[in-house]
Amino acid sequence: MMPALMALTFGALLLVIACSLAWGGCDLSRKLLSGKIRPMPLVVLLTVAAVPFFLVWMLVDGLPEVRPSYWAPALGSVALNVGANLAFFVALRSGALSVAIPLLSLTPVFTTLLAIPLLGQQPTPLQGLGILLVVAGAFVISLPEEGELSPAAAWRAWQSDRSALWMVLVALCWSLAVPLDKLAMDRASGPLHGLVLNAGVG
């Protein structure tokens, strides 16, 4: 029997909420910047700017022992994050923030499903219900204000607004990167991996 996904403690839940609020502000800032700076220079600017913070954190935390098996998942995550970041800014420049950003809610859905074969973690029935609700929400929010409620209508809406398709690609790339990040941090440390990830993407 595979282990189920761990339940969140109250402190972890508060941290998730705080991170969600921070990412919301970050997404809004990136939307504003994407109209003024082309996608590739913007990715470089935002990722390289984070490098000094992770460098300081790593020095305070202490240099970890890096196992040779660290580099395969770490570099895989770097590659996926490069693609995800570029697709993210293409989506922001070509569509409405209110439609594109909610589709990133598919990221934890993909991550949970990918964690089953990659990490051996299975969702509980309640977590499975939550996944279905997230998928339903992403589906409904993509529908036009007037029209039928069906997968065909959602697909036509996505074809007319390609930013939705780009954002689903972003969610898939980021969800593929998360298990790799977990494997990488198990073989080094969080601060070091954050440094490698941001410097590599930049």
Disulfide bonds with the S-S distance in Angstrom:
none
